[in-house]
Amino acid sequence: MDNNDEQLLRGRVYGQDHDHPGPRPGQRYVELVGGPLDGLLLDITGWTQGEIDGGVALPTELGQFGAGGRAMYDPRPGDRRRFDWSGDIP
């Protein structure tokens, strides 16, 4: 594990219990970059390549549309460990 991997593992995981916010061994994560969920990790363990390539719309109360809104994140070209924010949707 290199220094970048160690820094990534220090983050909080989106949707994880506040009492156990960190990553778990054996899981696969990407970092969310930008937008309302910036800096959180997303657990993509078990996702197919098609699911990863399609990006995600994650429920969050922190985005432009408040409760019920979703933040959209897409995989960063050339960097399989990061998803970039592409906007909010209701």
Secondary structure, 3 states (H helix, E strand, C coil): CCHHHHHHCCCCECCCCCCCCCCCCCCCEEEEECHHHCCCEEECCCCCHHHHHCCEEEECCCCCCCCCCEEEEEEECCEEEEEEEEEEEC
